[in-house]
Amino acid sequence: ALCALVKSAPDVWADALKGAMKGLGTADELLINFLVLSKDEMMQVRKAFSKNNNRQLLEDWIEGDCSGDYKKTLLMLAGRNSEDIIELLPIYWAQRCKDAICNVETLKEVLTAMPAVALRRHTELYAQVYGKSLTEAVAKRCSEQCSFFSFSDWFKTAMLALLDMPVERICRVLSDAMKGWGTDEYTLTAIVCTLPENLYGDIHKLYEERYSKTLLSHIR
């Protein structure tokens, strides 16, 4: 915990991503969570990963650990230019979100390209125009077991995770790290030590609303 406190967030996330992939098996849920949480700082995460691992590339690790559309989606995330300026064209992106329900390539492009703030604005407009949330629409397609989503469960998990706002994903990961008989102390430490200060209030409020206990009481 002390080491995580003195590291930058990209360094902590880079170490967490390596931890999710090293060894005999891949901890896919951890891999998805930390890629999604670090999405808006991905350029710094790639640099930290390379620096901490003898110039090895994050993309090469993902290439060797994943497959199919799941791998393609994670590679799009890992290769994302987090300094790109995405034009906020609400009507255009709402239509793109609608197109994504029928085309998996469009879905991957939309969800990996848009920063969290833009995604929130555009999905809210999608709900206003089409009368349902994009998350509900994607989840429904997942449950239909149609050819559109005839891929791995981890691919579906990644798609739905990308639709979460940062506060929602942080709360979910914190809860998952502490539920059951044991605590995933590595994940809990990595998340707590990299919580954005400007989101403290929102995280504590949503956590208590969702899980009927305060975050601090759960950690204790």
N, C-alpha and C positions, 0 to 999 in steps of 0.2 A: 504494500500500500504506500509506503514512504517513497519508494522508487517511482511509482506512478504519479505521485503528487509533484515531483520535480521534473517530470518529463512533459513535453508538449503533447497536446491531444493527438496530433498526427503520429507521433512516436508511439504512444500508447495503443492507438488503433492498429498501427503497422505490426506491433508485437502480437496483438490479439489475433490479427488475420493469420500470421504465421502459426500461432498456437492452434488455430482451428484446422490447419492443413497438415501439420507435421505428424509424423508417426504413421501407423498402418492404415488408419481410417480418417476420413474427413468429418469434422463436426460441422455439418452443413448448416444447422440452425445458427450457430455462432458465426459462421462465415457470412451468411446472409445478413444477420443483424449488424455486424460491424461494417460491412460494405455499405449498407443502407445508411447507417448513422454517420459514416464518414463521407458520404456522397458529395457534399458541398465543399469538401476540402481534399478531394481526391488527388490533386496534383501534389500536395504536400505529403499525403500518405504514401504515394508511390516513391517519392524521394526518400522518405524516412525508411521505407521497406528496403530499398536498394542500399542505403547507407548502412543499415543494421545487419544486412545479410550478404556481405561481400559482393555487392553490385548485382545480386540476383534480382530478377524482375518479378513483381507481384503477378503480372499477367502469365509468366511462365509457370508459376506455382499453380495458378488456377487451371491453366491448360492441362497440367498433368493430373489434377485431382477431380475434374468434373467432365461432363459430357453433354452432348445434345444442345437443345435450346437453353437449358439451364446454364451450361458453360458459356454459351454465346452472350446470354444476358449478363452474367457476372463479368465477362471480359469487357462488355460495353460499359459497365459501371467502373471497373478498374481502370479503363483507358480514358475515362471521361475527363474533359478539359474543364475543371471547375471554375476557370476564369472566363469561360465563354459568356458573352452577354446574350441572354435569351430575350428576344423581343416579346413584350407582354401584349399579345394580340388576342384578347379574350375570346372573341367569336371564332377566330381561326383555330385556336387550341381546343375550344369546346368541340368543334367539328372534328378535329383530329382525335380527340378522346372517343367520340362516337365511332369514327372509322376504326379505332383500335379494337373495339368489341368484335369486329368481324375479320380482323387481320392481325395475326400474332406478331408479324414483323413491325407493324405500326405501333402495336402496344409496347413492345420492347423499346423502340425508339423514343416514344413519348415519355415513358416512365423513367428511363435512364437519363434522358437529356435535360428535362426540366428540373431546376432547383426547387427546393421544398416550398418556398414562398410562391413561386409561379404556379406550381402544381396545385396548391391550395386554392388560389384564385380561379384557376381554370376548371377545376373539378366542382367548385361551388357554382360556377356559371353553368356547367354541364347539368347539375342537379336542377337548377332553375329552368333551363330550357327543356330538358327531357323528363323531368318529374321523378327522377330516381338518382341515387348516388352512383358514381362510377365504380366504387368499391363493390356495391351490391350487384351491379351488372357483371363485373369480372368474376365475382364469387359465384354467381349463378351459372356462368359459362363453365366454370371449373367443375361445378356439381353435376352438370349435364353429361359429362364424359363424352363429349362430342369430338369430332376430328380436330376442331380448333384447339382443344386442350388435351390432346392425347399424348401428353408428355409426362415427365416425372412429377411426383408430388413436390419435390424441392423446387422445381420450376414454378409451379403454382404458388408455393409459399413465397418465393422471391417476388413474384408479380404483386401479390397482395401486400407484402411488406413495403414495397415501393409506394403504395398508395397511402400508407400511414404518414401523418404529420410527425415531425421529430419528437414532439412531446408525447404523442401516443406511442410511438415505437420505444422511446426511452422507458416509459412506464411499464410497457409489456415486458421488455427485457429485464428490468429490475425485478418484477414479480416472478418471472420464470426462473431467475437466478436464485430466488429464495423459497420457492415452493417445494413441497415434498419433504423428505426426511433430511436431506443434506442441502447445504448452500454451495452454489458454484461461486466460490470466493474470488476466483480469477476474473470472471465476468463482472461480478458485483463491484469489485475494486476498479476495474477498467471504466465502467460506466460512471460510478460515483465521482471518480477523480477527473472526469472530463465533462461533467455537466456544465452546459453553458450558463453563466451567471444570469443572463437576461431571461432565462427560462425557469429559474428556481421556483418562483411562485406558481407558475402554470403547472409545473411537474408535480409539486406537492399537492396542489388542488385536485388535479385529475387523478392522481394516485389514490387519494382518499375517496374520491367519488366512485372509482371503479372497484376498489378492493376493500372498502369499509374499514380501513385502518390507515393511520398516517405512515408515510414512508419511514420516518425516524423510528416509530414503534416497531415496524416490521424488521428493520435492520438490527435493532437491539434484541 
